[in-house]
């Protein structure tokens, strides 16, 4: 539920100010969203003062929309802060008429590892309430080890909702160590709705079904979800899963070729260039990969004016489209000089971009730069492979792939031995494994 990548977005807001906002009457605040903002920001200040302010907010009887929204966030933050004192209030939230508050409370009780049998019983009763998020309820009961809820969970194996059915399959596997049809999750990875595909990956993770990693690898969702599955599911000390090595899985996700992904969508006839570029701005990665697959076959020199127009118009600030723009440049082949210079600058800016929402573009930009401008990439290799200069491990891994490709093309690389030693000693095990395998 939480992503640490976007937690501290109000850099100028102090803990004291956030607490003051929560104690100020709503009609005296600048914005109706101030309560929510303050509650969310207190995640950055663990300790008794933050917890006390959030508990007071959660106990408030104010029924305004602003307070209700802030209470939902407070529940989440209290769990993130590990506030055990919140459990009694969270248990009361399970009887709220606000289904979103109930959902957050169920998740929070799981995160806090609640041991109260009464809470287990109340959660189990919610399995019969169609107005609740039954997927989250099942996940909470499973995470809390509520064996007594097994029969109620079994009833959801026949659910028409893939997310609920998948959670039930994973939950029963966790609680009973019995497989009631985990293979069905393969089908869920290819469902039309992207949220269902992402939920299937989480169900596979929850069930520790590492044998399904090859299917996860091909799922048409963001590489962020697929990489998370590889990191969480890879068995300790294993060098292969389903006949494929660790570096095969990680390489595939860092390279992220559109031809390596099974797509849900198809084109009946080839769309116009403007339509294909617009698809990069959509939220469904199956459509994005399909557009990339089509555009990658075209001469980027011919579509560069349209590419550059959309880049300056909005792609440079849209973190979804940004990623696919970085990927597309890597398929450029030989660009005209005036186009090449602009493309190099775009890639270098992407690699240096400090904004966290653009993090996944960094590996894509590194590989694309190595593809279209080997001389520039060679100069950058020491920086890309240095953990101090490049903290994001996926970017360093991309740098290692770039080195491997450049070296295989007999391109001279200064201090190759030093770079090899550095990568073999990298603090990220995935990088150290690949480097040791490549360099020996």
C-alpha positions as CSV (number, residue, x, y, z in Angstrom):
1,X,0.0,0.0,0.0
2,X,2.9,2.3,0.7
3,X,5.7,3.4,-1.7
4,X,8.7,4.9,0.0
5,X,9.7,6.5,-3.3
6,X,7.1,9.3,-2.9
7,X,6.8,9.8,0.9
8,X,8.6,13.0,1.5
9,X,7.1,15.3,-1.2
10,X,6.5,18.3,1.1
11,X,10.1,19.0,1.8
12,X,9.5,22.4,3.5
13,X,6.9,21.1,6.0
14,X,8.2,20.4,9.5
15,X,6.8,17.8,11.9
16,X,5.7,20.7,14.2
17,X,3.8,22.4,11.4
18,X,2.1,19.1,10.3
19,X,0.9,18.5,13.9
20,X,-0.3,22.1,14.2
21,X,-2.3,21.6,11.0
22,X,-4.0,18.6,12.4
23,X,-5.0,20.5,15.6
24,X,-6.4,23.5,13.7
25,X,-10.2,23.7,12.9
26,X,-10.9,22.9,9.3
27,X,-12.5,26.3,8.6
28,X,-9.2,28.0,9.6
29,X,-7.1,26.0,7.1
30,X,-6.0,27.2,3.7
31,X,-7.2,24.0,1.9
32,X,-9.6,21.2,2.6
33,X,-6.7,18.8,1.8
34,X,-4.4,20.1,4.5
35,X,-5.4,17.4,7.0
36,X,-4.6,14.7,4.5
37,X,-1.3,16.3,3.6
38,X,-0.3,16.7,7.2
39,X,-1.2,13.1,8.1
40,X,0.7,11.7,5.1
41,X,3.8,13.9,5.9
42,X,4.1,12.6,9.5
43,X,5.3,9.3,8.1
44,X,8.6,11.0,7.8
45,X,8.8,11.7,11.6
46,X,8.6,8.4,13.5
47,X,8.0,8.8,17.2
48,X,5.4,9.4,19.9
49,X,4.5,13.0,18.9
50,X,3.5,12.0,15.4
51,X,1.6,8.9,16.6
52,X,-0.3,10.9,19.2
53,X,-1.4,13.4,16.6
54,X,-2.5,10.7,14.2
55,X,-4.4,8.8,17.0
56,X,-6.2,12.0,17.9
57,X,-7.2,12.5,14.3
58,X,-8.4,8.9,14.0
59,X,-10.5,9.2,17.2
60,X,-12.2,12.3,15.9
61,X,-16.0,12.1,15.4
62,X,-16.0,14.9,12.7
63,X,-17.8,13.4,9.7
64,X,-16.6,15.9,7.1
65,X,-15.1,14.6,3.9
66,X,-11.7,16.2,4.7
67,X,-11.5,14.5,8.0
68,X,-12.6,11.1,6.6
69,X,-10.0,11.2,3.9
70,X,-7.3,12.2,6.4
71,X,-8.4,9.4,8.7
72,X,-7.9,6.8,6.0
73,X,-4.4,8.1,5.5
74,X,-3.7,8.2,9.2
75,X,-4.6,4.5,9.5
76,X,-2.0,3.7,6.9
77,X,0.7,5.9,8.4
78,X,0.2,4.5,11.9
79,X,0.8,1.1,10.5
80,X,3.9,2.2,8.7
81,X,5.2,3.8,12.0
82,X,4.5,0.5,13.7
83,X,2.2,2.0,16.3
84,X,0.9,-0.9,18.4
85,X,-1.2,1.6,20.5
86,X,-3.4,2.1,17.4
87,X,-4.7,-1.5,17.3
88,X,-7.8,-0.8,19.5
89,X,-8.8,2.2,17.3
90,X,-8.1,0.3,14.1
91,X,-10.3,-2.6,15.4
92,X,-13.2,-0.1,15.8
93,X,-12.6,1.1,12.2
94,X,-13.7,-2.4,11.0
95,X,-17.3,-1.5,11.8
96,X,-17.2,1.9,10.0
97,X,-19.6,2.6,7.2
98,X,-16.7,3.9,5.2
99,X,-15.5,0.9,3.2
100,X,-12.2,2.6,2.4
101,X,-11.5,3.1,6.1
102,X,-12.3,-0.5,6.7
103,X,-10.0,-1.6,3.9
104,X,-7.1,0.5,5.3
105,X,-7.7,-0.7,8.8
106,X,-7.7,-4.4,7.7
107,X,-4.3,-3.8,6.0
108,X,-3.0,-1.9,9.0
109,X,-3.9,-4.6,11.4
110,X,-2.1,-7.1,9.3
111,X,1.0,-4.9,9.1
112,X,0.9,-4.5,12.9
113,X,0.6,-8.3,13.3
114,X,-2.5,-8.0,15.5
115,X,-3.0,-11.1,17.8
116,X,-6.5,-10.3,19.0
117,X,-8.9,-13.2,18.2
118,X,-11.9,-10.8,18.3
119,X,-10.3,-8.9,15.5
120,X,-9.8,-12.1,13.5
121,X,-13.5,-12.9,14.0
122,X,-14.7,-9.5,12.9
123,X,-12.4,-9.6,9.8
124,X,-13.8,-13.0,8.9
125,X,-17.4,-11.7,9.1
126,X,-16.5,-9.1,6.5
127,X,-15.9,-11.8,4.0
128,X,-19.7,-12.1,3.7
129,X,-20.1,-8.3,3.1
130,X,-20.1,-7.6,-0.7
131,X,-19.6,-3.9,0.0
132,X,-16.1,-4.5,1.4
133,X,-12.8,-5.0,-0.5
134,X,-12.8,-8.8,0.0
135,X,-9.4,-9.1,-1.6
136,X,-7.8,-7.0,1.2
137,X,-9.8,-8.8,3.9
138,X,-8.5,-12.1,2.6
139,X,-5.0,-10.8,2.5
140,X,-5.3,-9.5,6.1
141,X,-6.6,-12.8,7.4
142,X,-3.9,-14.7,5.6
143,X,-1.2,-12.4,6.8
144,X,-2.4,-12.7,10.4
145,X,-2.4,-16.5,10.1
146,X,-6.2,-16.7,10.8
147,X,-6.7,-20.5,10.3
148,X,-10.3,-20.2,11.5
149,X,-11.2,-18.1,8.5
150,X,-10.2,-20.9,6.0
151,X,-13.7,-22.0,5.2
152,X,-14.8,-18.4,4.6
153,X,-11.9,-17.9,2.3
154,X,-12.6,-21.1,0.4
155,X,-16.0,-19.7,-0.6
156,X,-14.2,-17.1,-2.6
157,X,-12.4,-19.6,-4.8
158,X,-15.4,-19.4,-7.1
159,X,-15.5,-15.6,-7.2
160,X,-16.0,-13.9,-10.5
161,X,-13.6,-11.2,-9.4
162,X,-10.0,-12.3,-10.4
163,X,-8.4,-10.3,-7.6
164,X,-10.6,-11.9,-5.0
165,X,-10.1,-15.4,-6.4
166,X,-6.4,-14.9,-6.7
167,X,-6.1,-13.7,-3.1
168,X,-8.1,-16.8,-2.0
169,X,-5.8,-19.1,-3.9
170,X,-2.7,-17.5,-2.4
171,X,-4.2,-17.3,1.0
172,X,-5.2,-21.0,1.2
173,X,-1.8,-22.0,-0.1
174,X,-0.2,-19.9,2.7
175,X,-2.5,-21.1,5.5
176,X,-2.9,-24.8,4.5
177,X,0.1,-25.4,2.3
178,X,-2.5,-26.8,-0.2
179,X,-2.6,-25.9,-3.9
180,X,-6.2,-25.1,-4.9
181,X,-5.1,-24.1,-8.5
182,X,-2.3,-21.6,-8.4
183,X,-1.8,-22.3,-12.2
184,X,-4.9,-20.1,-12.7
185,X,-2.7,-17.2,-11.8
186,X,-1.0,-17.6,-15.1
187,X,-4.3,-16.8,-16.8
188,X,-4.7,-13.8,-14.5
189,X,-1.4,-12.4,-15.8
190,X,-3.0,-12.0,-19.2
191,X,-6.4,-10.5,-18.2
192,X,-7.6,-7.5,-20.1
193,X,-7.6,-5.3,-17.0
194,X,-4.1,-4.2,-16.0
195,X,-5.0,-4.0,-12.3
196,X,-6.0,-7.6,-12.4
197,X,-2.6,-8.5,-14.0
198,X,-0.8,-6.6,-11.2
199,X,-2.9,-8.3,-8.6
200,X,-1.9,-11.7,-10.0
201,X,1.8,-10.8,-9.6
202,X,1.1,-9.9,-5.9
203,X,-0.8,-13.2,-5.4
204,X,2.2,-15.1,-6.9
205,X,4.5,-13.3,-4.5
206,X,2.2,-13.9,-1.5
207,X,2.1,-17.6,-2.3
208,X,5.8,-17.7,-2.9
209,X,5.1,-19.4,-6.2
210,X,8.5,-18.9,-7.6
211,X,7.9,-21.6,-10.2
212,X,5.7,-19.0,-12.0
213,X,8.5,-16.5,-12.5
214,X,8.8,-17.2,-16.2
215,X,5.2,-16.3,-16.6
216,X,5.6,-13.1,-14.5
217,X,8.6,-12.2,-16.7
218,X,6.3,-12.1,-19.8
219,X,3.4,-10.3,-18.2
220,X,2.4,-7.0,-19.8
221,X,2.8,-4.8,-16.8
222,X,5.4,-2.3,-15.6
223,X,8.9,-3.8,-15.2
224,X,8.8,-2.4,-11.6
225,X,6.2,-5.0,-10.7
226,X,8.0,-7.8,-12.4
227,X,11.4,-6.9,-10.9
228,X,9.8,-6.8,-7.5
229,X,8.6,-10.4,-8.0
230,X,12.0,-11.6,-9.0
231,X,13.7,-10.0,-6.0
232,X,11.1,-11.3,-3.5
233,X,10.7,-14.8,-5.0
234,X,14.2,-15.8,-6.0
235,X,15.1,-18.7,-3.8
236,X,18.2,-18.2,-1.6
237,X,21.4,-19.7,-3.0
238,X,19.5,-20.8,-6.2
239,X,21.3,-20.1,-9.5
240,X,18.3,-21.2,-11.7
241,X,14.5,-21.2,-11.7
242,X,12.7,-23.3,-14.3
243,X,15.9,-23.8,-16.2
244,X,16.9,-20.1,-16.5
245,X,19.6,-18.4,-14.6
246,X,19.3,-15.4,-12.3
247,X,21.0,-13.0,-14.7
248,X,18.6,-14.2,-17.5
249,X,15.7,-12.9,-15.5
250,X,17.3,-9.7,-14.5
251,X,18.7,-9.0,-17.9
252,X,15.3,-9.5,-19.5
253,X,13.7,-7.0,-17.2
254,X,16.5,-4.4,-17.5
255,X,16.5,-4.7,-21.3
256,X,12.7,-4.9,-21.3
257,X,12.3,-5.6,-25.0
258,X,8.7,-5.3,-26.2
259,X,9.2,-8.6,-28.0
260,X,9.8,-10.4,-24.7
261,X,6.4,-9.5,-23.4
262,X,3.1,-11.3,-24.2
263,X,0.6,-8.7,-25.2
264,X,-3.1,-8.6,-24.5
265,X,-3.9,-6.3,-27.4
266,X,-3.3,-6.4,-31.2
267,X,-3.7,-4.0,-34.1
268,X,-6.0,-5.0,-37.0
269,X,-4.1,-2.6,-39.2
270,X,-1.0,-0.4,-38.6
271,X,-2.0,2.9,-36.9
272,X,-0.7,6.3,-37.6
273,X,2.6,7.5,-36.0
274,X,0.8,10.1,-33.9
275,X,-1.5,7.4,-32.5
276,X,1.4,5.1,-31.7
277,X,3.2,7.9,-29.8
278,X,0.0,8.8,-27.9
279,X,-0.2,5.2,-26.7
280,X,2.9,5.8,-24.6
281,X,0.8,8.2,-22.4
282,X,-1.7,5.5,-21.6
283,X,-1.8,3.5,-18.3
284,X,-2.0,0.1,-19.8
285,X,1.4,-1.3,-20.4
286,X,0.2,-3.9,-22.9
287,X,-0.8,-1.0,-25.2
288,X,2.4,0.8,-24.5
289,X,4.5,-2.2,-25.4
290,X,2.4,-2.8,-28.5
291,X,3.1,0.7,-29.7
292,X,6.8,0.4,-28.9
293,X,7.0,-2.8,-30.8
294,X,5.5,-1.1,-33.9
295,X,7.6,2.1,-33.6
296,X,10.8,0.1,-33.1
297,X,10.5,-1.2,-36.6
298,X,10.4,2.2,-38.1
299,X,13.3,4.6,-39.1
300,X,13.4,7.1,-36.2
301,X,14.8,9.7,-38.6
302,X,11.4,9.7,-40.3
303,X,9.4,10.1,-37.2
304,X,11.8,12.3,-35.3
305,X,9.9,15.6,-35.8
306,X,6.7,14.0,-34.3
307,X,8.8,12.4,-31.5
308,X,10.5,15.6,-30.6
309,X,7.3,17.6,-30.7
310,X,5.6,15.3,-28.2
311,X,8.8,15.1,-26.1
312,X,8.8,18.9,-25.5
313,X,5.0,19.1,-25.4
314,X,4.5,16.7,-22.5
315,X,6.6,13.5,-22.5
316,X,9.5,15.0,-20.7
317,X,7.3,15.5,-17.7
318,X,5.1,12.4,-17.9
319,X,6.9,9.6,-16.1
320,X,5.0,6.8,-17.9
321,X,5.6,8.1,-21.5
322,X,9.1,9.2,-20.5
323,X,10.1,5.6,-20.0
324,X,8.9,4.5,-23.4
325,X,10.5,7.5,-25.1
326,X,13.8,6.4,-23.6
327,X,13.3,2.9,-24.9
328,X,12.4,4.0,-28.4
329,X,15.6,6.0,-28.8
330,X,17.5,2.8,-28.3
331,X,16.0,1.4,-31.5
332,X,17.1,4.4,-33.5
333,X,20.0,2.8,-35.4
334,X,21.9,5.5,-37.2
335,X,20.4,9.0,-36.6
336,X,21.1,12.1,-38.5
337,X,23.8,14.2,-36.8
338,X,21.4,17.0,-35.7
339,X,19.0,14.4,-34.3
340,X,21.7,12.4,-32.7
341,X,23.0,15.4,-30.6
342,X,19.5,16.1,-29.3
343,X,18.9,12.4,-28.5
344,X,22.2,12.2,-26.6
345,X,21.2,15.2,-24.5
346,X,17.8,13.8,-23.8
347,X,19.3,10.5,-22.6
348,X,22.0,12.2,-20.5
349,X,19.4,14.4,-18.8
350,X,17.2,11.3,-18.1
351,X,20.2,9.5,-16.5
352,X,20.9,12.5,-14.3
353,X,17.2,13.2,-13.4
354,X,16.9,13.2,-9.6
355,X,13.1,13.0,-9.5
356,X,12.1,9.6,-8.0
357,X,9.1,9.0,-10.3
358,X,11.5,9.0,-13.3
359,X,13.8,6.4,-11.7
360,X,12.8,3.5,-14.0
361,X,13.9,5.6,-17.0
362,X,17.5,5.6,-16.0
363,X,18.4,2.0,-17.0
364,X,16.5,2.5,-20.2
365,X,18.4,5.7,-21.0
366,X,21.7,4.1,-20.2
367,X,21.1,1.2,-22.6
368,X,19.8,3.5,-25.3
369,X,22.8,5.7,-25.0
370,X,25.2,2.8,-25.3
371,X,23.2,1.7,-28.4
372,X,23.3,5.1,-30.3
373,X,26.5,6.7,-29.0
374,X,29.1,4.1,-27.9
375,X,31.8,6.8,-27.4
376,X,29.7,8.7,-24.9
377,X,28.7,5.5,-23.1
378,X,32.3,4.4,-22.7
379,X,33.2,7.7,-21.0
380,X,30.3,7.2,-18.7
381,X,30.9,3.6,-17.7
382,X,33.0,4.4,-14.6
383,X,30.3,6.6,-13.3
384,X,27.5,4.2,-14.1
385,X,29.2,1.3,-12.4
386,X,30.1,3.2,-9.2
387,X,27.6,2.8,-6.4
388,X,28.4,6.3,-5.0
389,X,27.8,8.0,-8.3
390,X,24.9,5.8,-9.3
391,X,23.0,4.7,-6.2
392,X,20.1,3.1,-8.1
393,X,21.2,-0.6,-8.6
394,X,19.2,-1.1,-11.7
395,X,21.0,1.7,-13.4
396,X,24.4,0.1,-12.4
397,X,23.1,-3.2,-13.8
398,X,22.2,-1.5,-17.0
399,X,25.7,-0.1,-17.1
400,X,27.1,-3.6,-16.7
401,X,24.9,-4.8,-19.7
402,X,26.2,-1.8,-21.7
403,X,29.8,-2.7,-20.9
404,X,29.1,-6.3,-21.9
405,X,27.7,-5.2,-25.2
406,X,30.4,-2.8,-26.0
407,X,33.1,-5.2,-25.1
408,X,31.5,-8.0,-27.2
409,X,31.7,-5.5,-30.2
410,X,35.5,-5.2,-29.7
411,X,35.2,-1.6,-28.6
412,X,38.1,-0.6,-26.5
413,X,37.2,0.1,-22.8
414,X,39.7,1.9,-20.6
415,X,40.5,0.1,-17.3
416,X,38.2,-2.9,-18.1
417,X,39.9,-4.9,-15.3
418,X,39.2,-2.2,-12.7
419,X,35.6,-2.0,-13.8
420,X,35.3,-5.7,-13.5
421,X,36.7,-5.8,-10.0
422,X,34.3,-3.0,-9.0
423,X,31.2,-4.7,-10.3
424,X,32.2,-8.1,-8.8
425,X,32.4,-6.3,-5.4
426,X,29.1,-4.4,-5.9
427,X,26.9,-4.3,-2.8
428,X,23.9,-5.4,-4.9
429,X,24.1,-9.3,-5.1
430,X,22.4,-9.3,-8.6
431,X,25.2,-7.2,-10.0
432,X,28.0,-9.1,-8.3
433,X,26.5,-12.4,-9.6
434,X,26.3,-11.1,-13.2
435,X,29.8,-9.6,-13.0
436,X,31.4,-12.8,-11.6
437,X,29.7,-14.8,-14.3
438,X,30.8,-12.5,-17.1
439,X,34.3,-11.7,-16.0
440,X,35.0,-15.0,-14.3
